[in-house]
């Protein structure tokens, strides 16, 4: 297994291959190198006011039951509201919704006044109608605190997807469009090495 610690003769911060070698466990540049889609978590607070934020940490956990996990800063008012309400909506942003991503990452108090949304019957939180290409309405199942963030495990009750829209991507601290990435030429498939299968009774094979 390769060792990613810098060699004593290597200039500090760089290894022989030119990659950045970190002296402390700072996950930010590591996760920046892992492009993903962009999500906005939305819910209502106890007074029925909409809350939401841009969330970069989301993953599927299980298909049966259909379970997702989002990781949110523990001090976030949106986290407190969705835990109190026990539900939220997960909005996946389409590739023309970069402004919405920036808006909900800014913490601007009027962010719901500056974007279109609706609250369908049975929704877990506001649906960002002009910005999302897919929405999952979720029920909170369990939470777990890790350091300064809380992992929220939730079961998706209902999922709506607009197949005609394309996802917004984010990585290396910049945005990209899925439609542009999908037009890049694909590398040729690498054929799998051929393997000779020993026949029954061959040396080293027990019958």
C-alpha positions in Angstrom: 0.0 0.0 0.0 1.5 3.4 -1.0 2.6 5.7 1.7 1.3 9.3 1.2 3.5 10.9 3.9 6.1 13.2 2.3 9.6 11.8 1.8 12.3 13.5 3.9 14.0 14.8 0.7 10.8 16.1 -0.8 10.0 19.8 -0.4 7.5 20.4 2.3 3.9 20.0 1.1 4.7 18.2 -2.2 5.5 14.6 -2.9 7.4 13.2 -5.9 4.2 13.1 -8.0 3.3 16.7 -7.4 0.3 16.0 -5.2 -0.4 18.0 -2.1 0.7 16.2 1.1 -1.1 17.4 4.3 0.5 17.5 7.7 -2.9 17.5 9.5 -6.2 15.8 8.8 -8.0 18.6 7.0 -10.8 17.0 5.0 -11.7 20.1 3.0 -9.2 19.7 0.1 -9.9 15.9 0.1 -13.7 16.4 -0.2 -13.2 19.2 -2.7 -11.6 16.6 -5.0 -14.7 14.5 -4.9 -17.3 16.2 -7.2 -20.9 15.6 -6.5 -24.4 16.9 -7.1 -25.8 19.9 -5.1 -28.6 19.6 -2.7 -30.7 22.0 -0.6 -32.3 20.7 2.6 -35.6 22.4 3.5 -38.1 22.2 6.3 -40.5 24.3 8.4 -39.8 25.6 11.9 -42.3 25.4 14.8 -44.0 28.6 13.6 -44.4 27.3 10.0 -41.6 29.4 8.6 -39.5 27.8 5.9 -35.8 27.0 6.7 -33.2 25.6 4.4 -29.5 25.4 3.5 -27.2 24.1 0.8 -25.8 20.7 1.9 -22.8 19.0 0.2 -22.8 15.9 2.4 -25.6 13.5 1.2 -25.6 9.8 0.5 -27.9 6.9 0.1 -27.7 4.3 2.9 -30.2 1.6 1.9 -32.7 0.8 -0.7 -35.0 -1.2 1.6 -36.2 0.8 3.5 -35.2 3.7 1.2 -32.8 5.6 3.5 -30.6 8.7 3.0 -28.2 10.5 5.3 -27.4 14.2 5.3 -24.7 15.7 7.5 -25.4 19.2 8.8 -23.6 21.6 11.1 -24.9 20.9 14.6 -25.4 24.6 15.3 -27.6 25.1 12.3 -31.1 26.5 12.9 -32.3 24.3 10.0 -31.0 21.2 11.7 -32.9 22.1 14.9 -36.1 22.7 12.9 -36.0 19.5 10.9 -35.2 17.4 14.0 -38.1 19.1 15.9 -40.5 18.6 12.9 -39.1 15.1 12.2 -39.2 15.6 8.4 -37.6 17.6 5.6 -37.4 17.8 1.8 -34.1 17.1 -0.1 -34.0 19.2 -3.3 -31.4 18.2 -5.9 -30.5 21.3 -7.9 -30.5 21.3 -11.7 -27.6 22.7 -13.7 -29.1 26.2 -14.1 -29.7 26.7 -10.4 -26.2 27.8 -9.3 -27.6 31.0 -7.9 -30.0 29.0 -5.7 -27.1 27.0 -4.3 -25.1 30.2 -3.5 -28.2 31.8 -2.0 -29.0 29.0 0.4 -25.3 28.7 1.3 -25.1 32.4 2.2 -27.6 32.1 5.1 -29.5 35.2 3.8 -32.6 35.6 5.9 -34.8 36.4 2.8 -33.7 33.4 0.8 -37.2 31.9 0.5 -38.4 35.3 -0.7 -35.9 35.2 -3.5 -36.7 31.8 -4.9 -39.8 30.0 -6.0 -41.1 27.2 -3.8 -44.3 25.5 -2.8 -45.4 23.1 0.0 -47.4 20.3 -1.5 -49.7 18.2 0.6 -47.7 15.7 2.6 -44.3 17.3 1.7 -41.5 17.1 4.3 -40.4 20.6 3.5 -40.6 23.3 0.8 -40.0 22.1 -2.8 -37.8 24.5 -4.8 -40.0 24.4 -7.9 -37.8 26.4 -10.2 -34.4 25.1 -9.0 -34.8 21.3 -8.3 -34.7 18.5 -10.8 -35.6 15.9 -8.1 -37.1 16.1 -4.6 -37.3 13.5 -1.9 -39.7 14.0 1.1 -38.1 12.4 4.1 -38.9 11.3 7.6 -36.1 11.5 10.2 -35.3 8.1 11.6 -32.2 8.7 13.7 -29.5 11.3 14.3 -25.9 10.9 15.4 -23.5 13.7 16.4 -19.9 13.5 15.1 -17.7 16.5 16.0 -19.2 19.7 14.8 -21.8 18.0 12.5 -24.9 15.8 12.9 -25.7 12.9 10.7 -29.4 12.7 10.0 -30.7 9.3 8.8 -34.0 9.6 7.1 -36.5 7.4 5.2 -37.7 8.8 1.8 -41.5 8.6 1.7 -41.9 10.0 -1.7 -39.6 10.9 -4.6 -40.3 13.2 -7.6 -37.9 13.4 -10.6 -37.9 15.5 -13.7 -36.0 13.4 -16.3 -35.6 16.3 -18.7 -33.5 18.4 -16.3 -29.7 17.8 -15.8 -27.9 18.0 -12.4 -25.7 20.8 -11.1 -22.2 19.5 -10.1 -19.7 20.9 -7.6 -16.1 20.0 -7.0 -12.7 21.6 -6.6 -14.6 24.7 -5.3 -16.3 25.4 -8.6 -19.5 24.4 -10.4 -20.0 22.4 -13.6 -22.9 21.3 -15.7 -23.7 17.7 -16.2 -24.7 18.3 -19.8 -21.2 19.6 -20.5 -19.5 16.8 -18.7 -21.6 14.2 -20.4 -20.5 15.4 -23.9 -16.8 14.7 -23.2 -15.5 11.7 -25.2 -15.5 8.5 -23.1 -12.2 6.6 -22.7 -12.1 3.3 -24.5 -13.1 0.3 -22.4 -10.1 -1.6 -21.1 -10.6 -5.3 -21.8 -10.4 -7.6 -18.9 -7.3 -9.9 -18.9 -8.1 -13.4 -20.1 -7.8 -16.1 -17.5 -7.5 -19.8 -18.1 -10.0 -21.8 -16.1 -8.5 -25.1 -14.9 -10.5 -28.1 -15.8 -11.7 -30.7 -13.3 -8.8 -32.9 -12.2 -6.1 -30.4 -13.2 -3.1 -30.1 -10.9 -3.9 -28.1 -7.8 -7.6 -28.5 -8.2 -9.4 -30.8 -5.9 -12.4 -32.7 -7.1 
